[in-house]
Amino acid sequence: MNPILAILKENNVSDEKIASLFQAMTDNPLAAMATVSELGLPQEKLQMLMTQVMQNPTLIKEAVEELGLDFSKVEAAKAKLQN
């Protein structure tokens, strides 16, 4: 299992909330950050999650694919943010 998804599941984040988070990430990455803060993860787990993402950004792609979402939408949203 993807480490990002594993951290979320270890902290009792429902599959519905996980799917919602990654859907938000594909639609609007800034909104996804707000969604992450609403998950109620303990600070150390949130920090661990962010460290995982920073050290290995491909984990996001893997998680999106594991959830059956369209990664090209993540790339498009990222491009919008960079403009």
C-alpha positions as CSV (number, residue, x, y, z in Angstrom):
1,M,0.0,0.0,0.0
2,N,1.1,3.5,-0.8
3,P,2.7,5.1,2.4
4,I,0.5,8.2,2.1
5,L,-2.6,6.1,2.0
6,A,-1.2,3.9,4.8
7,I,-0.7,6.9,7.1
8,L,-4.2,8.1,6.5
9,K,-5.8,4.6,7.1
10,E,-3.7,4.1,10.3
11,N,-5.3,7.3,11.6
12,N,-8.8,6.1,10.8
13,V,-9.4,8.4,7.9
14,S,-12.3,6.8,6.0
15,D,-12.0,5.7,2.4
16,E,-14.6,8.3,1.5
17,K,-12.4,11.1,3.1
18,I,-9.3,9.8,1.4
19,A,-11.0,9.7,-2.0
20,S,-12.4,13.2,-1.3
21,L,-8.9,14.5,-0.5
22,F,-7.3,13.1,-3.7
23,Q,-10.3,14.3,-5.7
24,A,-9.8,17.8,-4.3
25,M,-6.1,17.5,-5.2
26,T,-6.9,16.7,-8.8
27,D,-9.4,19.6,-8.9
28,N,-7.7,22.3,-6.8
29,P,-4.5,21.6,-4.9
30,L,-5.0,24.6,-2.6
31,A,-8.4,23.3,-1.5
32,A,-6.7,20.0,-0.9
33,M,-4.5,21.6,1.7
34,A,-7.6,22.8,3.6
35,T,-9.0,19.2,3.3
36,V,-5.8,17.8,4.8
37,S,-6.1,20.1,7.8
38,E,-9.7,19.0,8.4
39,L,-8.7,15.3,8.7
40,G,-7.8,15.7,12.3
41,L,-4.4,14.0,12.0
42,P,-2.1,14.3,15.0
43,Q,0.7,16.9,14.3
44,E,3.4,14.2,14.2
45,K,1.4,12.1,11.6
46,L,0.7,15.2,9.6
47,Q,4.4,16.1,9.6
48,M,5.3,12.5,8.6
49,L,2.8,12.7,5.7
50,M,4.2,16.0,4.5
51,T,7.7,14.7,4.8
52,Q,6.8,11.6,2.7
53,V,5.3,13.9,0.0
54,M,8.3,16.3,0.0
55,Q,10.9,13.5,-0.2
56,N,9.0,11.4,-2.8
57,P,6.4,13.4,-4.8
58,T,5.8,10.3,-7.0
59,L,3.9,8.9,-4.0
60,I,1.0,11.3,-4.9
61,K,0.9,9.8,-8.4
62,E,0.9,6.3,-7.1
63,A,-1.8,7.1,-4.5
64,V,-4.0,8.8,-7.2
65,E,-3.6,5.7,-9.5
66,E,-4.3,3.3,-6.6
67,L,-7.5,5.2,-6.0
68,G,-8.4,5.0,-9.6
69,L,-8.3,8.8,-10.3
70,D,-6.9,10.6,-13.2
71,F,-3.3,11.8,-12.6
72,S,-3.4,14.1,-15.6
73,K,-5.8,16.3,-13.7
74,V,-3.2,16.6,-10.9
75,E,-0.6,17.7,-13.5
76,A,-3.0,20.2,-15.0
77,A,-3.8,21.7,-11.6
78,K,-0.1,21.9,-10.8
79,A,0.5,23.8,-14.1
80,K,-2.3,26.2,-13.2
81,L,-0.6,27.0,-9.9
82,Q,2.7,27.6,-11.5
83,N,1.3,30.2,-13.9
